[in-house]
Amino acid sequence: MTADNPAVQGECYTARSFMGSGEQIGQGMDRLVLAPAARRDAVLELLRSARQTITLSMFRCDDFTILDEVAAAVQRGVQVRILITQRARGWKKKLQELTLLLRSLGADVQPYQSSVMKYHAKYIVADDGPALVTSLNFTRKCFESTRDFLVFSEDPDVVNGLKMLFEHDCHTPTAPLSGITNRLIVAPDQARQRLTERLRYAQTSIGILDHRVTDPEILALLREKQSNGVPVKVIGDVRIDGLVAHGRMILIDGVTAIIGSIHLSPPSLDARREVALVIDQAPLVARLYDYFQTMAGNEANIMNLWPSGLPEEDEEDEEDE
């Protein structure tokens, strides 16, 4: 993250090339995958590693290699449990067909039952770890042509927290949520409060990659931080290096990253089940910071936080998410 880093200066590097050739980044409890070419194989590897259980939270899936791996897991005796949304724009029939297909493969499929909240969380747990928290859907589009993030974690608190969340959402989806590790940020129960606190206490910089930053309270806070001298950069709905905007990331002071399905929009913060992971492992945050800087170096990619430059709020906030 130094000034002479060519990735920060934007010389010779592009956002796509800075994703890497496909390696998993990090050697501690958490590992990161950025490159589109590596995403599918990383998810398949996680599914193949399971020997007893797979816990899978799903919004969309149209990639047959993932479905084939679910079938293979069942065939080798792995219990596969899937919690799936019942609401995705343009996918009503597809979700019904997907649910039937997954059940025919031998998976235990539970449609999310809350009539109030839309289900949008995206994660996988294999056995007692590792776990995956991601911003992508298990679709061909997200595996190949979007800006998205996959974080694999061996942290027992993260693994157990996701398992606890899964059981809660399968059996008592409308009940208050408690007892989840602080490494997980879960909407709508705690996301607004916790993300607002993180942004409010930022001292040196705020970087956001999110194409739906529309929440009035969040926007007011970002403008306040900017007016008080904290650099704030938001990269919104722009295509960069051929990759479509989809993933969500928040960087605070260059030392903390937050990655997951949560948008900084009213529906995502207040009315949807979402999950994000807090990352403070220095090598991963540094890589994410440098990746962000390759895009933020071009002023055309930065969203204007003042009213004339803001996107219109989408109350549904559902399209292609």
Contacts in CASP RR format, 6 or more apart in sequence:
PFRMAT RR
TARGET T0000
AUTHOR 0000-0000-0000
METHOD contacts of the structure
MODEL  1
MTADNPAVQGECYTARSFMGSGEQIGQGMDRLVLAPAARRDAVLELLRSA
RQTITLSMFRCDDFTILDEVAAAVQRGVQVRILITQRARGWKKKLQELTL
LLRSLGADVQPYQSSVMKYHAKYIVADDGPALVTSLNFTRKCFESTRDFL
VFSEDPDVVNGLKMLFEHDCHTPTAPLSGITNRLIVAPDQARQRLTERLR
YAQTSIGILDHRVTDPEILALLREKQSNGVPVKVIGDVRIDGLVAHGRMI
LIDGVTAIIGSIHLSPPSLDARREVALVIDQAPLVARLYDYFQTMAGNEA
NIMNLWPSGLPEEDEEDEEDE
1 8 0 8 1.000
1 254 0 8 1.000
1 286 0 8 1.000
1 289 0 8 1.000
1 290 0 8 1.000
2 8 0 8 1.000
3 9 0 8 1.000
5 290 0 8 1.000
6 12 0 8 1.000
6 13 0 8 1.000
7 13 0 8 1.000
7 18 0 8 1.000
7 290 0 8 1.000
7 291 0 8 1.000
7 293 0 8 1.000
7 294 0 8 1.000
8 290 0 8 1.000
8 293 0 8 1.000
8 294 0 8 1.000
10 293 0 8 1.000
10 294 0 8 1.000
10 297 0 8 1.000
13 294 0 8 1.000
14 241 0 8 1.000
14 294 0 8 1.000
15 147 0 8 1.000
15 240 0 8 1.000
15 241 0 8 1.000
15 243 0 8 1.000
15 291 0 8 1.000
15 294 0 8 1.000
15 295 0 8 1.000
16 240 0 8 1.000
16 241 0 8 1.000
16 242 0 8 1.000
16 243 0 8 1.000
17 241 0 8 1.000
18 290 0 8 1.000
18 291 0 8 1.000
18 294 0 8 1.000
19 34 0 8 1.000
19 35 0 8 1.000
19 36 0 8 1.000
19 291 0 8 1.000
20 34 0 8 1.000
20 35 0 8 1.000
21 35 0 8 1.000
21 37 0 8 1.000
21 38 0 8 1.000
22 33 0 8 1.000
22 34 0 8 1.000
22 35 0 8 1.000
22 37 0 8 1.000
22 38 0 8 1.000
23 38 0 8 1.000
24 31 0 8 1.000
24 32 0 8 1.000
24 33 0 8 1.000
24 38 0 8 1.000
24 42 0 8 1.000
24 152 0 8 1.000
25 31 0 8 1.000
25 32 0 8 1.000
25 33 0 8 1.000
25 34 0 8 1.000
25 283 0 8 1.000
25 284 0 8 1.000
25 287 0 8 1.000
26 32 0 8 1.000
26 281 0 8 1.000
26 283 0 8 1.000
26 284 0 8 1.000
27 283 0 8 1.000
28 154 0 8 1.000
28 281 0 8 1.000
29 153 0 8 1.000
29 154 0 8 1.000
29 155 0 8 1.000
29 281 0 8 1.000
30 151 0 8 1.000
30 152 0 8 1.000
30 153 0 8 1.000
30 154 0 8 1.000
30 155 0 8 1.000
30 277 0 8 1.000
30 279 0 8 1.000
30 281 0 8 1.000
30 284 0 8 1.000
31 151 0 8 1.000
31 152 0 8 1.000
31 153 0 8 1.000
31 284 0 8 1.000
32 149 0 8 1.000
32 150 0 8 1.000
32 151 0 8 1.000
32 152 0 8 1.000
32 284 0 8 1.000
32 287 0 8 1.000
32 288 0 8 1.000
33 39 0 8 1.000
33 42 0 8 1.000
33 149 0 8 1.000
33 150 0 8 1.000
33 151 0 8 1.000
33 152 0 8 1.000
34 149 0 8 1.000
34 150 0 8 1.000
34 287 0 8 1.000
34 291 0 8 1.000
36 143 0 8 1.000
36 144 0 8 1.000
36 145 0 8 1.000
36 146 0 8 1.000
36 148 0 8 1.000
36 243 0 8 1.000
39 136 0 8 1.000
39 142 0 8 1.000
39 143 0 8 1.000
39 148 0 8 1.000
39 150 0 8 1.000
40 63 0 8 1.000
40 65 0 8 1.000
40 66 0 8 1.000
40 143 0 8 1.000
42 150 0 8 1.000
42 152 0 8 1.000
43 66 0 8 1.000
43 124 0 8 1.000
43 132 0 8 1.000
43 138 0 8 1.000
43 150 0 8 1.000
44 65 0 8 1.000
44 66 0 8 1.000
44 69 0 8 1.000
46 124 0 8 1.000
46 126 0 8 1.000
46 130 0 8 1.000
46 132 0 8 1.000
46 152 0 8 1.000
47 54 0 8 1.000
47 66 0 8 1.000
47 69 0 8 1.000
47 70 0 8 1.000
47 73 0 8 1.000
47 124 0 8 1.000
47 126 0 8 1.000
48 69 0 8 1.000
48 72 0 8 1.000
48 73 0 8 1.000
49 126 0 8 1.000
49 127 0 8 1.000
49 130 0 8 1.000
50 73 0 8 1.000
50 78 0 8 1.000
50 126 0 8 1.000
50 127 0 8 1.000
51 78 0 8 1.000
51 127 0 8 1.000
52 78 0 8 1.000
52 79 0 8 1.000
52 127 0 8 1.000
53 78 0 8 1.000
53 79 0 8 1.000
53 80 0 8 1.000
53 81 0 8 1.000
53 125 0 8 1.000
53 126 0 8 1.000
53 127 0 8 1.000
54 70 0 8 1.000
54 73 0 8 1.000
54 78 0 8 1.000
54 79 0 8 1.000
54 80 0 8 1.000
54 81 0 8 1.000
54 124 0 8 1.000
54 125 0 8 1.000
54 126 0 8 1.000
55 81 0 8 1.000
55 124 0 8 1.000
55 125 0 8 1.000
55 162 0 8 1.000
55 163 0 8 1.000
55 166 0 8 1.000
56 70 0 8 1.000
56 80 0 8 1.000
56 81 0 8 1.000
56 82 0 8 1.000
56 83 0 8 1.000
56 123 0 8 1.000
56 124 0 8 1.000
57 82 0 8 1.000
57 83 0 8 1.000
57 121 0 8 1.000
57 122 0 8 1.000
57 123 0 8 1.000
57 124 0 8 1.000
57 162 0 8 1.000
57 166 0 8 1.000
57 169 0 8 1.000
57 275 0 8 1.000
58 82 0 8 1.000
58 83 0 8 1.000
58 84 0 8 1.000
58 85 0 8 1.000
58 122 0 8 1.000
58 138 0 8 1.000
59 84 0 8 1.000
59 85 0 8 1.000
59 88 0 8 1.000
59 119 0 8 1.000
59 120 0 8 1.000
59 121 0 8 1.000
59 122 0 8 1.000
59 137 0 8 1.000
59 261 0 8 1.000
59 321 0 8 1.000
60 88 0 8 1.000
60 91 0 8 1.000
60 94 0 8 1.000
60 137 0 8 1.000
60 138 0 8 1.000
60 139 0 8 1.000
61 67 0 8 1.000
61 98 0 8 1.000
61 137 0 8 1.000
61 138 0 8 1.000
61 139 0 8 1.000
62 94 0 8 1.000
62 138 0 8 1.000
62 139 0 8 1.000
62 140 0 8 1.000
63 138 0 8 1.000
63 139 0 8 1.000
63 140 0 8 1.000
63 143 0 8 1.000
66 138 0 8 1.000
67 101 0 8 1.000
67 102 0 8 1.000
67 105 0 8 1.000
70 80 0 8 1.000
70 82 0 8 1.000
70 102 0 8 1.000
70 105 0 8 1.000
70 107 0 8 1.000
71 105 0 8 1.000
71 106 0 8 1.000
73 80 0 8 1.000
74 80 0 8 1.000
74 105 0 8 1.000
74 106 0 8 1.000
74 107 0 8 1.000
79 108 0 8 1.000
80 106 0 8 1.000
80 107 0 8 1.000
80 108 0 8 1.000
81 107 0 8 1.000
81 108 0 8 1.000
81 110 0 8 1.000
81 166 0 8 1.000
81 170 0 8 1.000
82 102 0 8 1.000
82 107 0 8 1.000
82 108 0 8 1.000
82 109 0 8 1.000
82 110 0 8 1.000
83 110 0 8 1.000
83 112 0 8 1.000
83 119 0 8 1.000
83 166 0 8 1.000
83 169 0 8 1.000
83 170 0 8 1.000
84 95 0 8 1.000
84 98 0 8 1.000
84 99 0 8 1.000
84 102 0 8 1.000
84 109 0 8 1.000
84 110 0 8 1.000
84 111 0 8 1.000
84 112 0 8 1.000
84 119 0 8 1.000
85 95 0 8 1.000
85 111 0 8 1.000
85 112 0 8 1.000
85 118 0 8 1.000
85 119 0 8 1.000
85 120 0 8 1.000
86 95 0 8 1.000
86 111 0 8 1.000
86 112 0 8 1.000
86 119 0 8 1.000
87 118 0 8 1.000
87 119 0 8 1.000
87 318 0 8 1.000
88 94 0 8 1.000
88 95 0 8 1.000
88 318 0 8 1.000
88 321 0 8 1.000
89 316 0 8 1.000
89 318 0 8 1.000
89 319 0 8 1.000
89 320 0 8 1.000
99 109 0 8 1.000
99 111 0 8 1.000
102 109 0 8 1.000
103 109 0 8 1.000
110 170 0 8 1.000
112 119 0 8 1.000
112 169 0 8 1.000
112 173 0 8 1.000
112 273 0 8 1.000
113 173 0 8 1.000
114 173 0 8 1.000
114 174 0 8 1.000
114 273 0 8 1.000
116 174 0 8 1.000
116 271 0 8 1.000
117 173 0 8 1.000
117 174 0 8 1.000
117 188 0 8 1.000
117 271 0 8 1.000
117 272 0 8 1.000
117 273 0 8 1.000
118 267 0 8 1.000
118 271 0 8 1.000
118 272 0 8 1.000
118 273 0 8 1.000
118 318 0 8 1.000
119 169 0 8 1.000
119 272 0 8 1.000
119 273 0 8 1.000
120 261 0 8 1.000
120 268 0 8 1.000
120 272 0 8 1.000
120 273 0 8 1.000
120 274 0 8 1.000
120 321 0 8 1.000
121 165 0 8 1.000
121 169 0 8 1.000
121 261 0 8 1.000
121 273 0 8 1.000
121 274 0 8 1.000
121 275 0 8 1.000
122 133 0 8 1.000
122 134 0 8 1.000
122 135 0 8 1.000
122 136 0 8 1.000
122 137 0 8 1.000
122 260 0 8 1.000
122 261 0 8 1.000
122 275 0 8 1.000
123 131 0 8 1.000
123 132 0 8 1.000
123 133 0 8 1.000
123 134 0 8 1.000
123 162 0 8 1.000
123 275 0 8 1.000
124 131 0 8 1.000
124 132 0 8 1.000
125 131 0 8 1.000
125 132 0 8 1.000
125 159 0 8 1.000
125 162 0 8 1.000
125 163 0 8 1.000
125 166 0 8 1.000
128 156 0 8 1.000
128 159 0 8 1.000
129 154 0 8 1.000
129 159 0 8 1.000
130 152 0 8 1.000
130 153 0 8 1.000
130 154 0 8 1.000
130 159 0 8 1.000
131 152 0 8 1.000
131 153 0 8 1.000
131 155 0 8 1.000
131 158 0 8 1.000
131 159 0 8 1.000
131 162 0 8 1.000
132 150 0 8 1.000
132 151 0 8 1.000
132 152 0 8 1.000
132 153 0 8 1.000
133 151 0 8 1.000
133 153 0 8 1.000
133 158 0 8 1.000
133 162 0 8 1.000
133 184 0 8 1.000
133 259 0 8 1.000
133 260 0 8 1.000
133 275 0 8 1.000
133 276 0 8 1.000
133 277 0 8 1.000
134 148 0 8 1.000
134 149 0 8 1.000
134 150 0 8 1.000
134 151 0 8 1.000
134 259 0 8 1.000
134 260 0 8 1.000
134 261 0 8 1.000
135 148 0 8 1.000
135 149 0 8 1.000
135 246 0 8 1.000
135 247 0 8 1.000
135 248 0 8 1.000
135 249 0 8 1.000
135 259 0 8 1.000
135 260 0 8 1.000
135 261 0 8 1.000
136 142 0 8 1.000
136 143 0 8 1.000
136 146 0 8 1.000
136 148 0 8 1.000
136 149 0 8 1.000
136 150 0 8 1.000
136 246 0 8 1.000
136 247 0 8 1.000
137 321 0 8 1.000
141 244 0 8 1.000
141 320 0 8 1.000
142 148 0 8 1.000
142 246 0 8 1.000
145 242 0 8 1.000
145 243 0 8 1.000
145 244 0 8 1.000
146 243 0 8 1.000
146 244 0 8 1.000
146 245 0 8 1.000
146 246 0 8 1.000
146 247 0 8 1.000
147 209 0 8 1.000
147 240 0 8 1.000
147 243 0 8 1.000
147 244 0 8 1.000
147 245 0 8 1.000
147 246 0 8 1.000
147 247 0 8 1.000
148 246 0 8 1.000
148 247 0 8 1.000
149 247 0 8 1.000
149 248 0 8 1.000
149 249 0 8 1.000
149 259 0 8 1.000
149 260 0 8 1.000
151 259 0 8 1.000
151 260 0 8 1.000
151 277 0 8 1.000
151 279 0 8 1.000
151 284 0 8 1.000
153 159 0 8 1.000
153 277 0 8 1.000
155 183 0 8 1.000
157 181 0 8 1.000
157 183 0 8 1.000
158 181 0 8 1.000
158 183 0 8 1.000
158 184 0 8 1.000
158 277 0 8 1.000
160 181 0 8 1.000
161 180 0 8 1.000
161 181 0 8 1.000
161 184 0 8 1.000
162 184 0 8 1.000
162 275 0 8 1.000
164 179 0 8 1.000
164 180 0 8 1.000
165 177 0 8 1.000
165 180 0 8 1.000
165 184 0 8 1.000
165 186 0 8 1.000
165 275 0 8 1.000
168 175 0 8 1.000
168 177 0 8 1.000
169 273 0 8 1.000
173 273 0 8 1.000
176 189 0 8 1.000
177 186 0 8 1.000
177 189 0 8 1.000
177 190 0 8 1.000
180 186 0 8 1.000
182 278 0 8 1.000
183 277 0 8 1.000
183 278 0 8 1.000
184 275 0 8 1.000
184 276 0 8 1.000
184 277 0 8 1.000
184 278 0 8 1.000
185 191 0 8 1.000
185 194 0 8 1.000
185 195 0 8 1.000
185 258 0 8 1.000
185 262 0 8 1.000
185 275 0 8 1.000
185 276 0 8 1.000
185 277 0 8 1.000
185 278 0 8 1.000
186 273 0 8 1.000
186 274 0 8 1.000
186 275 0 8 1.000
187 262 0 8 1.000
187 268 0 8 1.000
187 269 0 8 1.000
187 270 0 8 1.000
187 272 0 8 1.000
187 273 0 8 1.000
187 274 0 8 1.000
187 275 0 8 1.000
188 269 0 8 1.000
188 270 0 8 1.000
188 271 0 8 1.000
188 272 0 8 1.000
188 273 0 8 1.000
188 274 0 8 1.000
191 262 0 8 1.000
191 268 0 8 1.000
191 269 0 8 1.000
191 274 0 8 1.000
191 276 0 8 1.000
192 217 0 8 1.000
192 269 0 8 1.000
192 270 0 8 1.000
195 218 0 8 1.000
195 250 0 8 1.000
195 258 0 8 1.000
195 262 0 8 1.000
195 264 0 8 1.000
195 269 0 8 1.000
196 217 0 8 1.000
196 218 0 8 1.000
196 221 0 8 1.000
198 250 0 8 1.000
198 252 0 8 1.000
198 256 0 8 1.000
198 258 0 8 1.000
199 206 0 8 1.000
199 218 0 8 1.000
199 221 0 8 1.000
199 222 0 8 1.000
199 225 0 8 1.000
199 250 0 8 1.000
199 252 0 8 1.000
200 221 0 8 1.000
200 225 0 8 1.000
202 225 0 8 1.000
202 230 0 8 1.000
202 252 0 8 1.000
202 253 0 8 1.000
203 230 0 8 1.000
203 253 0 8 1.000
204 230 0 8 1.000
204 231 0 8 1.000
204 253 0 8 1.000
204 254 0 8 1.000
205 230 0 8 1.000
205 231 0 8 1.000
205 232 0 8 1.000
205 233 0 8 1.000
205 251 0 8 1.000
205 252 0 8 1.000
205 253 0 8 1.000
205 254 0 8 1.000
206 222 0 8 1.000
206 225 0 8 1.000
206 230 0 8 1.000
206 231 0 8 1.000
206 232 0 8 1.000
206 233 0 8 1.000
206 250 0 8 1.000
206 251 0 8 1.000
206 252 0 8 1.000
207 232 0 8 1.000
207 233 0 8 1.000
207 234 0 8 1.000
207 235 0 8 1.000
207 249 0 8 1.000
207 250 0 8 1.000
207 251 0 8 1.000
207 252 0 8 1.000
207 292 0 8 1.000
207 296 0 8 1.000
208 222 0 8 1.000
208 232 0 8 1.000
208 233 0 8 1.000
208 234 0 8 1.000
208 235 0 8 1.000
208 249 0 8 1.000
208 250 0 8 1.000
208 251 0 8 1.000
208 264 0 8 1.000
209 234 0 8 1.000
209 235 0 8 1.000
209 236 0 8 1.000
209 247 0 8 1.000
209 248 0 8 1.000
209 249 0 8 1.000
209 250 0 8 1.000
209 292 0 8 1.000
209 295 0 8 1.000
210 234 0 8 1.000
210 235 0 8 1.000
210 236 0 8 1.000
210 247 0 8 1.000
210 248 0 8 1.000
210 249 0 8 1.000
210 250 0 8 1.000
210 263 0 8 1.000
210 264 0 8 1.000
211 236 0 8 1.000
211 237 0 8 1.000
211 238 0 8 1.000
211 245 0 8 1.000
211 246 0 8 1.000
211 263 0 8 1.000
211 311 0 8 1.000
212 237 0 8 1.000
212 263 0 8 1.000
212 264 0 8 1.000
212 265 0 8 1.000
212 268 0 8 1.000
212 311 0 8 1.000
212 314 0 8 1.000
212 317 0 8 1.000
213 219 0 8 1.000
213 222 0 8 1.000
213 234 0 8 1.000
213 236 0 8 1.000
213 263 0 8 1.000
213 264 0 8 1.000
213 265 0 8 1.000
213 303 0 8 1.000
213 311 0 8 1.000
214 263 0 8 1.000
214 264 0 8 1.000
214 265 0 8 1.000
214 266 0 8 1.000
214 310 0 8 1.000
214 311 0 8 1.000
214 312 0 8 1.000
214 313 0 8 1.000
214 314 0 8 1.000
214 317 0 8 1.000
215 264 0 8 1.000
215 265 0 8 1.000
215 266 0 8 1.000
215 269 0 8 1.000
216 266 0 8 1.000
218 264 0 8 1.000
218 269 0 8 1.000
219 305 0 8 1.000
219 310 0 8 1.000
222 232 0 8 1.000
222 234 0 8 1.000
222 305 0 8 1.000
223 305 0 8 1.000
223 306 0 8 1.000
225 232 0 8 1.000
226 232 0 8 1.000
226 305 0 8 1.000
232 305 0 8 1.000
233 292 0 8 1.000
233 296 0 8 1.000
233 302 0 8 1.000
234 302 0 8 1.000
234 303 0 8 1.000
234 305 0 8 1.000
235 245 0 8 1.000
235 292 0 8 1.000
235 295 0 8 1.000
235 296 0 8 1.000
235 301 0 8 1.000
235 302 0 8 1.000
235 303 0 8 1.000
236 245 0 8 1.000
236 301 0 8 1.000
236 303 0 8 1.000
236 311 0 8 1.000
237 245 0 8 1.000
237 311 0 8 1.000
238 245 0 8 1.000
238 300 0 8 1.000
238 301 0 8 1.000
239 245 0 8 1.000
240 295 0 8 1.000
240 301 0 8 1.000
246 320 0 8 1.000
246 321 0 8 1.000
247 260 0 8 1.000
248 259 0 8 1.000
248 260 0 8 1.000
248 261 0 8 1.000
248 262 0 8 1.000
248 263 0 8 1.000
248 276 0 8 1.000
249 257 0 8 1.000
249 258 0 8 1.000
249 259 0 8 1.000
249 260 0 8 1.000
249 288 0 8 1.000
249 292 0 8 1.000
250 257 0 8 1.000
250 258 0 8 1.000
251 257 0 8 1.000
251 258 0 8 1.000
251 285 0 8 1.000
251 288 0 8 1.000
251 289 0 8 1.000
251 292 0 8 1.000
252 258 0 8 1.000
254 285 0 8 1.000
254 286 0 8 1.000
254 289 0 8 1.000
255 280 0 8 1.000
255 282 0 8 1.000
255 285 0 8 1.000
256 278 0 8 1.000
256 279 0 8 1.000
256 280 0 8 1.000
256 285 0 8 1.000
257 278 0 8 1.000
257 279 0 8 1.000
257 280 0 8 1.000
257 284 0 8 1.000
257 285 0 8 1.000
257 288 0 8 1.000
257 289 0 8 1.000
258 276 0 8 1.000
258 277 0 8 1.000
258 278 0 8 1.000
258 279 0 8 1.000
259 276 0 8 1.000
259 277 0 8 1.000
259 279 0 8 1.000
259 288 0 8 1.000
260 274 0 8 1.000
260 275 0 8 1.000
260 276 0 8 1.000
260 277 0 8 1.000
261 268 0 8 1.000
261 274 0 8 1.000
261 275 0 8 1.000
261 276 0 8 1.000
261 321 0 8 1.000
262 268 0 8 1.000
262 269 0 8 1.000
262 274 0 8 1.000
262 275 0 8 1.000
262 276 0 8 1.000
263 269 0 8 1.000
263 274 0 8 1.000
263 317 0 8 1.000
263 321 0 8 1.000
265 313 0 8 1.000
265 314 0 8 1.000
265 317 0 8 1.000
266 313 0 8 1.000
266 315 0 8 1.000
266 317 0 8 1.000
267 314 0 8 1.000
267 315 0 8 1.000
267 316 0 8 1.000
267 317 0 8 1.000
267 318 0 8 1.000
268 274 0 8 1.000
268 317 0 8 1.000
272 317 0 8 1.000
279 285 0 8 1.000
279 288 0 8 1.000
295 301 0 8 1.000
296 302 0 8 1.000
303 309 0 8 1.000
303 310 0 8 1.000
303 311 0 8 1.000
304 310 0 8 1.000
END
